[in-house]
């Protein structure tokens, strides 16, 4: 292939695309706003599914490397009631199809698999424009530009590439999460560690929920979910960790202390993350020379599928381009049609289970688990 390929964003989707192209002997350049691969924490754990994330890693020829970073035992799952009663407890028996890994380690595997210089760090995109004949120009914050024949937006929720294709913008879902971390949990936070168990723990009530999982190195990572308008959170001073912690914890006053400890005993300042989503079934008309993958294309409220879908998007786009190197538009069209169907089905399934979870979260998860077992 003589066509130049430019990828905006060095997240899991963009890197998977670059890697699959490399496997097929096709060069690409990835531009990333962050100044270095270690510029910020890469988040917590990810369960990589055997029906989307793992096939993407197979296409990238990285399954051995992936297996080497799996955290054993982390597929354990428990549901608790707000008073601490265990409602559901499933051990990790080694047969599950969603092994857990640290996001940062998975990203590093992808980075290490690419030729030196593939990722250009410190390139924050300020704008994009169409040049004609299927070519596009990307302008960076430092004033530099690059023109390309194939432009891929892998740049997440607030994609700078998406406006070339769609006028859609993410909207607030009505829910935000507050992140906390507890370190050396078994010795310093034993009650919370026991409640979480060896894998993931969920406590759900209407408008209030708590999700936590055991990460590498005896660390508990918790997400406190609250269904409130943005103005409610804006009234809380998250710059003052103690004030913010107290205000969030107040919403869980009647919960068991081993659960509220995940909020009040955090070893880091609480971090607010508002949840946004693009319209379900978001799609666009074909524009020559440009496409989107991952959250840039189909951002949804967290449902366990986002990172997996982004990686599969990257892998499928890479395979499509490799299969039709002399018919770029045909490759992009084939990729987009399959991606539109895939992302819509994932979003619709998540919405259905979300409705069930509002009424009976335990049954909703059991139903989802049963469906997965029957389909594999």
N, C-alpha and C positions, 0 to 999 in steps of 0.2 A: 504494500500500500504506500502510495506516495503522498496521500492526503495528510495534512498535519491535524493532530487531534489535541485539543486543549481542554483540560478538566479543571473546573473551579471548585476547590474544596478538597482537603486531604483528610476527610473523615473515612469511615469504613467503606462507604459506597464508592467514593471516588478512588480510593486506593485499590479496592477490589477490581474496579474497571481497569485501572492502569496495569495491575498485575496480570489479569486475563489477557489483555492486549499484548503484554510482554511475552507471555507464554506462547502466543501465536506469532511472535516476531514483529509485532507492530509497536513502534515507539509512540509515546504520548508524554505530554508535559502537564504536571499538576501544579496549580498556583494556590497557595494557602496564605490566608491573612495572618495567622500566628507567626511570630518571629522564629520559632524553633519547635521541634517535636516535643520539647519538655516545657513549653511556655505555660501550660496550665494542667491541672489534673484532668484525666480523661474519663472521669466518672467511675461508676462502680462495676457491678457484675452484669454479665449478659448471659442469658440462656440461648444457646445456638441450636436452632431446631433442625431436625433431620429431614424436614420437607422444604426448607428454603435456605437457611444460613449455611448448613453443611454442604448442600449441593453447590453453593457458590464457592466454598473453599475447595471443593473437589475440582471445580473448573479452574481454580487458581493454582492447583497442584500444591496445596498447603495443608493437607489433612494430617500428615505426620507432625508437622509443627503445631497444628491446632491441638492434637491429642496430648502433646507434651505440656500444655498449659491448663488442661482441664482440672478443676478443683473437685476432687472426689467427695462424694457424700452431699454435695450442695443441692441436689435435686429433691431433697426432703422438703415436704410442704405441710404446714399446719395452719389451721384456723382456730382462733380463740374468740371467745365472747369478751365484751368490755370488762367483765369482772374477772377475767383471767381463766375461765373454764375452757379446757381444750375441747373443741367441737369436732375436729377432724385432724388426723395425724397420719401422714403417709411417709414412711421411711424411704430413703434412696436405696433401692435394691440393685442398682446397677443396670437395670433394664430400660430406664427412661430414655426418651429420644431428645432431651433438651439439656445436655451437659452445660455447666456453668464455667465461665472464664472471666478474668478481669478484662474490661474493655481496653485498658491501656496496653496490656500484654498482647492482645489480639491485634491492635493497631500497629504495635512494634513489629510483629511478625510480617505484616503486610509491607511496612516500610523497608524492612531488611531484605525483602524479596525483590525490590525494585533496583534497577541500575542507579548508581550514584548520579545525582543531579536531576533525577526525574521530578522531584518535588522542589519547587521554588518557594522558599519560606519568605514571610514578610511582604507578601503581595496582596494587599487588601483591595478588593475591587470597589471602585467608586461608580462605575457605570458601564453599560454595554450598548452597542448600536449595530444596526444592520448596514452592511456595506453594499449588498447586492450580490447576485450570482451565488447565493448560498454562503457567503463569507460574512463574518462578524468581527467587530473590534471590541476589545476589552480594555478599559482604562483603569489604571490603578491609582491609589491614593497619592503616590509620589509623582504622578503625572505621566508615567511611562505607559505605553500601550502595546498590545499584541493583536495581530490580525490572524484569524484562523479559519480553516475550511469546515472543521467540525468542532462545535462548542458544546460542552456538556456541563450543565449546572448541577453540581453535587454539593451545593453550598447551603443546604439546610432551609430552615423555616423562613428566613428573611432573604431568600435567594435574590441576588442581583441579576441573575440570568433569566429568571422566570418572567419578568415583564416583556421579554422578547416574544413570549408565547401566550401569555395569559394575563388578564387584568385581576385575577383572583388574589386576594390577600388573606392571610390567616386571621381568624377571629377567636376571641377568648372563649373558652369552652364553659366558663362558669365555675371552674375549679382550679385551685393552685395547690402545690405541694411545698412543704418546708422540709429541707434535708438536714439530717443530723448524723454525726458519727460518734460511736463510742469505741475507744481503743482499749486493748488488753481486757476485753470484756469478761472473760471467765474469772479473772481475779479482781478486777476493779468494779465490775457491774454484774455480779453473778446472777441476781434475780432476773434482770433483763435478758442475760445470755441464756438462762434456762427457758424463759418464755419463748424466745426466738427459736431455740433448738439448733439443729445442725445445718439447716438450709434456709427456707423462706417462711415467714409468718405473716398472716393477714388478719386484721380485725376490721370488720366493716359494720357501720351503722349508717342510716341515711344522712348524707352530708358530712360525715366524719369517718375517716378511716386511717388505719395505720398499717403500713407495709414495711417489713424489715427483712434483711437477709444477712447471713454470716459471710463476710468476705474473707480474703486471704489474711493471714497474720492475726487471727483472733480479733477481728474488727467487725462491729455491727454497724450497718448502714441503714438508716431509717428514712422513710418518706411519710410525712404526715399530711394527709389529704383533707382539704377543707373546701366545701362548695360554697363559695361566697363571691360577690362581685369584686372587681378590681379595687373599687373604692374602699372596701373593707380592709384590704391589705395595705392600701396606701396610707391608711390612718395609723399603721403600726410602724414605729421607727426601727427598721431592721439594722440600722447602723449601730444601735445600742443592743448588743446581744442579750443582755439580761432582761431588758424591757420586752424585746420581741419574744424571747423564750417564755416569759411569764404570761404574756398575752395569748400565745398559742396554747400553752398548757392549760389555761383557764377553760378552754373549750372541751377539755377532757377531764374535768374535775372529778367526775364520778367513775372514772375508769380505774382499774387495778394499778397499784403503785409500780409493779414490775413492768407495766406497759407505759405509763406516763414517764417512767425513768428514761425511756428512749427519747423523750422530748427534753426533760428537765436536766438530765445528766450528760448532755452532749459535750464532747471534748473539743468541738469546733463551734464557731458561731453558726447559728441557724441560717440557712440559705433559702431564700424564696424563689420558687420557679413557677411562674404563671404558665398555664397550659393553653396552647393555641392549636387550632386545626384549620385546614383548608376544607372547602365543601366536599362532602362525601361524593365520590364519583368524579372528582375534578379531572378534566381533560381539556384538550385544545386541538385546534386544527393544525395540521402539519405545516411547519415553517422550515424551509430547506436549511440544512447545516447546523441545526441546534436542537437539543433535547434536554430533558431533566431526569435525574434519578433520586431516589430516596425522599427525604422530607421536602426537598424543593418541589417535588412532583405531587406528593400525596401525604403531607403532614397530617397526622391524626393524634388524638389524645393517646397517651401511653397505653398500649395494650399488649406489650410483649413482642410485637411484630416489627417495630420500626427499624431497628438495626438489621434484623434478618432480611427484611424486604429491601433495604438499601443495598445490602451486599448482593442479593439475588438480582436486583436491577442492574448493578454494575457488571455482574458476571454475564447476564443475558445480553446486555448491550455489547459487551466485549465479544461474545461469541457471534452475535449477529453481524458485527462489523468485520470479524475475521472470516465469516462465511461468505460475505459478499463485498470483498474489498474494492471491486470495480463498480459497485452499485450502492453507493452510500445512502441515497434516499430510500431505496428499497429496504435496506438494513434498518434504518431509523424508523421507517413506517412499521415494519414487522415487530421491532422491539416495542414501540409505543402501544400498538394495539394489544399486545400480550400484557404489557405493564398496566394499562388501564383496567383490563379485566381483573388482573391479579390484585391490584390495590383496592379496587371497589369491593371485591369479595372479602378481603381481609377486614375492611372497614365495616361492611355490613354484618359480618360475623361478630365483630367486637361490639357493635351497637346492640345486637340481639342478646349477647351474653351480659352486656352492661345493664340492660333492662331487667333481665332475670336477677342480676346481682342486687339490684335495688330492693327486691322482694325477698330473695333467699340466696345469699352469696355462696353458701356451702353447696346447695344444689346446683347452682350455676357452674361452679368449678367442677363438680363431679360430672355434670353433663358434658362440659367441654373436654374433660379428660377421657370420658368414655368415647366421645366422637373421634378423638385423636387415635385411640386404641383401635377402633373399628376401621379407620382409614389407612392403617399401616400394617 
